[in-house]
Amino acid sequence: QVQLVESGGELVQVGGSLRLSCAASGRTFSIRTMGWFRQAPGKDREFVAAISWSSGSTYYTDSVKGRFTISRDNAKNSVSLQMNSLKPEDTAVYYCAADSVRSWSMRPLAEYECDYWGQGTQVTVSS
């Protein structure tokens, strides 16, 4: 089993920056890919970004390219999401997730592929 705990969500102004962190514990050696998803009020959860646990390769959804950066620290078993130039439409609960089965692929990570999830952290972008 892998446990994931997110932190860093808060209220921020439009154009501001925020850094989310996700700490992994347990059988972290089994992780292949880590990802961030988000769910806005009244909407389905959507993919945001993913990173290969071994190589550090990354993939982003189009709406956050150039503004968000996903990174990982294998020594600390953590993954981060640096969010810049935040917009009101970035308001959502952000979830960290891990895929321990499939090898890295340069494409969006699907929800069904993630076997571990964090509890979520709220990000609110206020204008």
PyMOL CGO cylinders between C-alpha atoms (Angstrom):
from pymol import cmd
from pymol.cgo import CYLINDER

trace = [
    CYLINDER, 0.00, 0.00, 0.00, 0.98, 3.60, -0.65, 0.3, 1, 1, 1, 1, 1, 1,
    CYLINDER, 0.98, 3.60, -0.65, -0.32, 6.52, 1.38, 0.3, 1, 1, 1, 1, 1, 1,
    CYLINDER, -0.32, 6.52, 1.38, -0.49, 10.00, -0.16, 0.3, 1, 1, 1, 1, 1, 1,
    CYLINDER, -0.49, 10.00, -0.16, -0.96, 13.24, 1.75, 0.3, 1, 1, 1, 1, 1, 1,
    CYLINDER, -0.96, 13.24, 1.75, -1.35, 16.58, -0.01, 0.3, 1, 1, 1, 1, 1, 1,
    CYLINDER, -1.35, 16.58, -0.01, -0.66, 19.99, 1.45, 0.3, 1, 1, 1, 1, 1, 1,
    CYLINDER, -0.66, 19.99, 1.45, -0.31, 23.59, 0.36, 0.3, 1, 1, 1, 1, 1, 1,
    CYLINDER, -0.31, 23.59, 0.36, -3.77, 24.50, -0.82, 0.3, 1, 1, 1, 1, 1, 1,
    CYLINDER, -3.77, 24.50, -0.82, -5.08, 27.91, 0.18, 0.3, 1, 1, 1, 1, 1, 1,
    CYLINDER, -5.08, 27.91, 0.18, -6.78, 31.10, -0.99, 0.3, 1, 1, 1, 1, 1, 1,
    CYLINDER, -6.78, 31.10, -0.99, -4.70, 33.07, -3.48, 0.3, 1, 1, 1, 1, 1, 1,
    CYLINDER, -4.70, 33.07, -3.48, -5.27, 36.12, -5.66, 0.3, 1, 1, 1, 1, 1, 1,
    CYLINDER, -5.27, 36.12, -5.66, -5.57, 35.99, -9.43, 0.3, 1, 1, 1, 1, 1, 1,
    CYLINDER, -5.57, 35.99, -9.43, -2.10, 35.99, -10.96, 0.3, 1, 1, 1, 1, 1, 1,
    CYLINDER, -2.10, 35.99, -10.96, -0.54, 34.63, -7.80, 0.3, 1, 1, 1, 1, 1, 1,
    CYLINDER, -0.54, 34.63, -7.80, 1.45, 31.48, -7.21, 0.3, 1, 1, 1, 1, 1, 1,
    CYLINDER, 1.45, 31.48, -7.21, 1.04, 28.43, -5.03, 0.3, 1, 1, 1, 1, 1, 1,
    CYLINDER, 1.04, 28.43, -5.03, 3.02, 25.25, -4.46, 0.3, 1, 1, 1, 1, 1, 1,
    CYLINDER, 3.02, 25.25, -4.46, 1.27, 22.01, -3.65, 0.3, 1, 1, 1, 1, 1, 1,
    CYLINDER, 1.27, 22.01, -3.65, 3.12, 19.08, -2.14, 0.3, 1, 1, 1, 1, 1, 1,
    CYLINDER, 3.12, 19.08, -2.14, 2.28, 15.40, -1.93, 0.3, 1, 1, 1, 1, 1, 1,
    CYLINDER, 2.28, 15.40, -1.93, 4.12, 13.16, 0.52, 0.3, 1, 1, 1, 1, 1, 1,
    CYLINDER, 4.12, 13.16, 0.52, 4.17, 9.45, -0.26, 0.3, 1, 1, 1, 1, 1, 1,
    CYLINDER, 4.17, 9.45, -0.26, 4.77, 6.71, 2.28, 0.3, 1, 1, 1, 1, 1, 1,
    CYLINDER, 4.77, 6.71, 2.28, 4.53, 2.95, 2.43, 0.3, 1, 1, 1, 1, 1, 1,
    CYLINDER, 4.53, 2.95, 2.43, 5.51, 0.87, -0.62, 0.3, 1, 1, 1, 1, 1, 1,
    CYLINDER, 5.51, 0.87, -0.62, 6.86, 3.86, -2.55, 0.3, 1, 1, 1, 1, 1, 1,
    CYLINDER, 6.86, 3.86, -2.55, 9.25, 1.64, -4.48, 0.3, 1, 1, 1, 1, 1, 1,
    CYLINDER, 9.25, 1.64, -4.48, 6.22, 0.39, -6.40, 0.3, 1, 1, 1, 1, 1, 1,
    CYLINDER, 6.22, 0.39, -6.40, 5.28, 3.82, -7.79, 0.3, 1, 1, 1, 1, 1, 1,
    CYLINDER, 5.28, 3.82, -7.79, 5.63, 4.21, -11.57, 0.3, 1, 1, 1, 1, 1, 1,
    CYLINDER, 5.63, 4.21, -11.57, 3.84, 7.48, -12.23, 0.3, 1, 1, 1, 1, 1, 1,
    CYLINDER, 3.84, 7.48, -12.23, 2.60, 10.28, -10.00, 0.3, 1, 1, 1, 1, 1, 1,
    CYLINDER, 2.60, 10.28, -10.00, -0.07, 12.70, -11.05, 0.3, 1, 1, 1, 1, 1, 1,
    CYLINDER, -0.07, 12.70, -11.05, -2.19, 15.65, -10.03, 0.3, 1, 1, 1, 1, 1, 1,
    CYLINDER, -2.19, 15.65, -10.03, -5.88, 15.86, -10.73, 0.3, 1, 1, 1, 1, 1, 1,
    CYLINDER, -5.88, 15.86, -10.73, -8.41, 18.53, -9.80, 0.3, 1, 1, 1, 1, 1, 1,
    CYLINDER, -8.41, 18.53, -9.80, -12.14, 18.78, -9.32, 0.3, 1, 1, 1, 1, 1, 1,
    CYLINDER, -12.14, 18.78, -9.32, -13.96, 22.09, -9.55, 0.3, 1, 1, 1, 1, 1, 1,
    CYLINDER, -13.96, 22.09, -9.55, -17.42, 22.56, -7.99, 0.3, 1, 1, 1, 1, 1, 1,
    CYLINDER, -17.42, 22.56, -7.99, -20.06, 20.84, -10.08, 0.3, 1, 1, 1, 1, 1, 1,
    CYLINDER, -20.06, 20.84, -10.08, -17.53, 19.36, -12.48, 0.3, 1, 1, 1, 1, 1, 1,
    CYLINDER, -17.53, 19.36, -12.48, -15.87, 16.00, -13.02, 0.3, 1, 1, 1, 1, 1, 1,
    CYLINDER, -15.87, 16.00, -13.02, -12.38, 15.40, -11.76, 0.3, 1, 1, 1, 1, 1, 1,
    CYLINDER, -12.38, 15.40, -11.76, -9.81, 16.14, -14.47, 0.3, 1, 1, 1, 1, 1, 1,
    CYLINDER, -9.81, 16.14, -14.47, -6.17, 15.36, -15.13, 0.3, 1, 1, 1, 1, 1, 1,
    CYLINDER, -6.17, 15.36, -15.13, -3.66, 18.19, -14.57, 0.3, 1, 1, 1, 1, 1, 1,
    CYLINDER, -3.66, 18.19, -14.57, -0.11, 16.85, -14.75, 0.3, 1, 1, 1, 1, 1, 1,
    CYLINDER, -0.11, 16.85, -14.75, 1.92, 13.67, -14.41, 0.3, 1, 1, 1, 1, 1, 1,
    CYLINDER, 1.92, 13.67, -14.41, 5.54, 12.72, -13.81, 0.3, 1, 1, 1, 1, 1, 1,
    CYLINDER, 5.54, 12.72, -13.81, 7.52, 9.55, -14.23, 0.3, 1, 1, 1, 1, 1, 1,
    CYLINDER, 7.52, 9.55, -14.23, 8.82, 8.47, -10.83, 0.3, 1, 1, 1, 1, 1, 1,
    CYLINDER, 8.82, 8.47, -10.83, 12.03, 7.08, -12.36, 0.3, 1, 1, 1, 1, 1, 1,
    CYLINDER, 12.03, 7.08, -12.36, 12.94, 9.42, -15.22, 0.3, 1, 1, 1, 1, 1, 1,
    CYLINDER, 12.94, 9.42, -15.22, 11.21, 12.65, -14.21, 0.3, 1, 1, 1, 1, 1, 1,
    CYLINDER, 11.21, 12.65, -14.21, 9.51, 12.97, -17.60, 0.3, 1, 1, 1, 1, 1, 1,
    CYLINDER, 9.51, 12.97, -17.60, 6.41, 15.13, -17.41, 0.3, 1, 1, 1, 1, 1, 1,
    CYLINDER, 6.41, 15.13, -17.41, 3.10, 15.64, -19.16, 0.3, 1, 1, 1, 1, 1, 1,
    CYLINDER, 3.10, 15.64, -19.16, 0.55, 18.44, -18.74, 0.3, 1, 1, 1, 1, 1, 1,
    CYLINDER, 0.55, 18.44, -18.74, -2.98, 19.14, -19.77, 0.3, 1, 1, 1, 1, 1, 1,
    CYLINDER, -2.98, 19.14, -19.77, -3.11, 22.03, -22.24, 0.3, 1, 1, 1, 1, 1, 1,
    CYLINDER, -3.11, 22.03, -22.24, -4.80, 24.49, -19.89, 0.3, 1, 1, 1, 1, 1, 1,
    CYLINDER, -4.80, 24.49, -19.89, -1.86, 24.54, -17.45, 0.3, 1, 1, 1, 1, 1, 1,
    CYLINDER, -1.86, 24.54, -17.45, 1.09, 24.28, -19.83, 0.3, 1, 1, 1, 1, 1, 1,
    CYLINDER, 1.09, 24.28, -19.83, 3.56, 27.09, -19.22, 0.3, 1, 1, 1, 1, 1, 1,
    CYLINDER, 3.56, 27.09, -19.22, 1.98, 27.94, -15.86, 0.3, 1, 1, 1, 1, 1, 1,
    CYLINDER, 1.98, 27.94, -15.86, 2.27, 24.74, -13.79, 0.3, 1, 1, 1, 1, 1, 1,
    CYLINDER, 2.27, 24.74, -13.79, 5.35, 22.64, -13.14, 0.3, 1, 1, 1, 1, 1, 1,
    CYLINDER, 5.35, 22.64, -13.14, 5.31, 19.15, -11.66, 0.3, 1, 1, 1, 1, 1, 1,
    CYLINDER, 5.31, 19.15, -11.66, 8.46, 17.83, -10.01, 0.3, 1, 1, 1, 1, 1, 1,
    CYLINDER, 8.46, 17.83, -10.01, 9.48, 14.96, -7.77, 0.3, 1, 1, 1, 1, 1, 1,
    CYLINDER, 9.48, 14.96, -7.77, 12.01, 14.35, -5.04, 0.3, 1, 1, 1, 1, 1, 1,
    CYLINDER, 12.01, 14.35, -5.04, 12.68, 10.64, -4.88, 0.3, 1, 1, 1, 1, 1, 1,
    CYLINDER, 12.68, 10.64, -4.88, 14.84, 10.96, -1.77, 0.3, 1, 1, 1, 1, 1, 1,
    CYLINDER, 14.84, 10.96, -1.77, 11.93, 12.55, 0.09, 0.3, 1, 1, 1, 1, 1, 1,
    CYLINDER, 11.93, 12.55, 0.09, 9.26, 10.46, -1.64, 0.3, 1, 1, 1, 1, 1, 1,
    CYLINDER, 9.26, 10.46, -1.64, 7.37, 13.56, -2.63, 0.3, 1, 1, 1, 1, 1, 1,
    CYLINDER, 7.37, 13.56, -2.63, 5.92, 15.26, -5.67, 0.3, 1, 1, 1, 1, 1, 1,
    CYLINDER, 5.92, 15.26, -5.67, 5.13, 18.95, -6.02, 0.3, 1, 1, 1, 1, 1, 1,
    CYLINDER, 5.13, 18.95, -6.02, 3.01, 21.12, -8.26, 0.3, 1, 1, 1, 1, 1, 1,
    CYLINDER, 3.01, 21.12, -8.26, 4.23, 24.69, -8.70, 0.3, 1, 1, 1, 1, 1, 1,
    CYLINDER, 4.23, 24.69, -8.70, 1.33, 26.80, -9.94, 0.3, 1, 1, 1, 1, 1, 1,
    CYLINDER, 1.33, 26.80, -9.94, 1.97, 30.27, -11.35, 0.3, 1, 1, 1, 1, 1, 1,
    CYLINDER, 1.97, 30.27, -11.35, -0.24, 32.88, -13.01, 0.3, 1, 1, 1, 1, 1, 1,
    CYLINDER, -0.24, 32.88, -13.01, -3.27, 31.39, -11.30, 0.3, 1, 1, 1, 1, 1, 1,
    CYLINDER, -3.27, 31.39, -11.30, -6.71, 32.01, -12.76, 0.3, 1, 1, 1, 1, 1, 1,
    CYLINDER, -6.71, 32.01, -12.76, -10.19, 31.77, -11.21, 0.3, 1, 1, 1, 1, 1, 1,
    CYLINDER, -10.19, 31.77, -11.21, -10.79, 28.63, -13.30, 0.3, 1, 1, 1, 1, 1, 1,
    CYLINDER, -10.79, 28.63, -13.30, -7.93, 26.93, -11.44, 0.3, 1, 1, 1, 1, 1, 1,
    CYLINDER, -7.93, 26.93, -11.44, -10.13, 26.89, -8.33, 0.3, 1, 1, 1, 1, 1, 1,
    CYLINDER, -10.13, 26.89, -8.33, -10.66, 23.26, -7.36, 0.3, 1, 1, 1, 1, 1, 1,
    CYLINDER, -10.66, 23.26, -7.36, -9.79, 20.51, -4.95, 0.3, 1, 1, 1, 1, 1, 1,
    CYLINDER, -9.79, 20.51, -4.95, -6.43, 19.15, -6.07, 0.3, 1, 1, 1, 1, 1, 1,
    CYLINDER, -6.43, 19.15, -6.07, -5.66, 15.46, -5.66, 0.3, 1, 1, 1, 1, 1, 1,
    CYLINDER, -5.66, 15.46, -5.66, -2.37, 13.62, -5.78, 0.3, 1, 1, 1, 1, 1, 1,
    CYLINDER, -2.37, 13.62, -5.78, -2.48, 10.13, -7.27, 0.3, 1, 1, 1, 1, 1, 1,
    CYLINDER, -2.48, 10.13, -7.27, -0.11, 7.26, -8.00, 0.3, 1, 1, 1, 1, 1, 1,
    CYLINDER, -0.11, 7.26, -8.00, 0.00, 4.49, -10.58, 0.3, 1, 1, 1, 1, 1, 1,
    CYLINDER, 0.00, 4.49, -10.58, 2.00, 1.49, -9.44, 0.3, 1, 1, 1, 1, 1, 1,
    CYLINDER, 2.00, 1.49, -9.44, 1.24, -0.77, -12.36, 0.3, 1, 1, 1, 1, 1, 1,
    CYLINDER, 1.24, -0.77, -12.36, 1.85, 0.82, -15.74, 0.3, 1, 1, 1, 1, 1, 1,
    CYLINDER, 1.85, 0.82, -15.74, 5.10, 2.12, -17.18, 0.3, 1, 1, 1, 1, 1, 1,
    CYLINDER, 5.10, 2.12, -17.18, 5.42, 5.80, -17.98, 0.3, 1, 1, 1, 1, 1, 1,
    CYLINDER, 5.42, 5.80, -17.98, 3.69, 7.01, -21.11, 0.3, 1, 1, 1, 1, 1, 1,
    CYLINDER, 3.69, 7.01, -21.11, 3.62, 10.53, -22.55, 0.3, 1, 1, 1, 1, 1, 1,
    CYLINDER, 3.62, 10.53, -22.55, -0.12, 11.01, -22.31, 0.3, 1, 1, 1, 1, 1, 1,
    CYLINDER, -0.12, 11.01, -22.31, -2.73, 12.06, -19.73, 0.3, 1, 1, 1, 1, 1, 1,
    CYLINDER, -2.73, 12.06, -19.73, -2.95, 9.80, -16.72, 0.3, 1, 1, 1, 1, 1, 1,
    CYLINDER, -2.95, 9.80, -16.72, -6.42, 8.32, -16.44, 0.3, 1, 1, 1, 1, 1, 1,
    CYLINDER, -6.42, 8.32, -16.44, -8.26, 8.10, -13.13, 0.3, 1, 1, 1, 1, 1, 1,
    CYLINDER, -8.26, 8.10, -13.13, -8.80, 4.36, -13.45, 0.3, 1, 1, 1, 1, 1, 1,
    CYLINDER, -8.80, 4.36, -13.45, -5.03, 3.88, -13.80, 0.3, 1, 1, 1, 1, 1, 1,
    CYLINDER, -5.03, 3.88, -13.80, -4.37, 5.36, -10.36, 0.3, 1, 1, 1, 1, 1, 1,
    CYLINDER, -4.37, 5.36, -10.36, -4.53, 2.87, -7.54, 0.3, 1, 1, 1, 1, 1, 1,
    CYLINDER, -4.53, 2.87, -7.54, -3.64, 5.33, -4.77, 0.3, 1, 1, 1, 1, 1, 1,
    CYLINDER, -3.64, 5.33, -4.77, -5.15, 8.74, -4.01, 0.3, 1, 1, 1, 1, 1, 1,
    CYLINDER, -5.15, 8.74, -4.01, -4.66, 11.49, -1.50, 0.3, 1, 1, 1, 1, 1, 1,
    CYLINDER, -4.66, 11.49, -1.50, -7.48, 13.20, 0.35, 0.3, 1, 1, 1, 1, 1, 1,
    CYLINDER, -7.48, 13.20, 0.35, -7.26, 16.43, -1.65, 0.3, 1, 1, 1, 1, 1, 1,
    CYLINDER, -7.26, 16.43, -1.65, -6.34, 20.02, -0.88, 0.3, 1, 1, 1, 1, 1, 1,
    CYLINDER, -6.34, 20.02, -0.88, -8.47, 23.07, -1.69, 0.3, 1, 1, 1, 1, 1, 1,
    CYLINDER, -8.47, 23.07, -1.69, -7.13, 25.78, -3.98, 0.3, 1, 1, 1, 1, 1, 1,
    CYLINDER, -7.13, 25.78, -3.98, -9.22, 28.91, -4.33, 0.3, 1, 1, 1, 1, 1, 1,
    CYLINDER, -9.22, 28.91, -4.33, -8.23, 31.67, -6.74, 0.3, 1, 1, 1, 1, 1, 1,
    CYLINDER, -8.23, 31.67, -6.74, -9.98, 34.91, -5.93, 0.3, 1, 1, 1, 1, 1, 1,
    CYLINDER, -9.98, 34.91, -5.93, -10.42, 37.90, -8.17, 0.3, 1, 1, 1, 1, 1, 1,
]
cmd.load_cgo(trace, "trace")
